[in-house]
Amino acid sequence: MCCDIGDVGDTDMLAAHAVGAIKILVKTGWGESSLLKYRHNWKKAEPDYIAENINDAVKWILNSNS
């Protein structure tokens, strides 16, 4: 399965949702504001995992596939 890691809910999470990919939102970059201020814009594309940073996201992917 395809996986998308991004920090913007309006684009990254919606794009991943549209193609059926696993959605991982990182809190770094615009991620924190995407979760708090703009979440209503992409509420139907909830992330499968919310990571603290890219390293956390990669660890989650590797652990999910073992």
C-alpha angles and dihedrals in degrees: 000000000000120000131204124199115191146144101220120076096192093059113011099042094039092049092049090047091051092058097038095249126153106264121220120177118197118209092219122091108012093341098102093051090045088058096046113025104026105027092111089067093063105022092131090060100059113178119251088220135011110211129196091223142337093283091055090049093052092048090052091051093048093047091047091055098048 
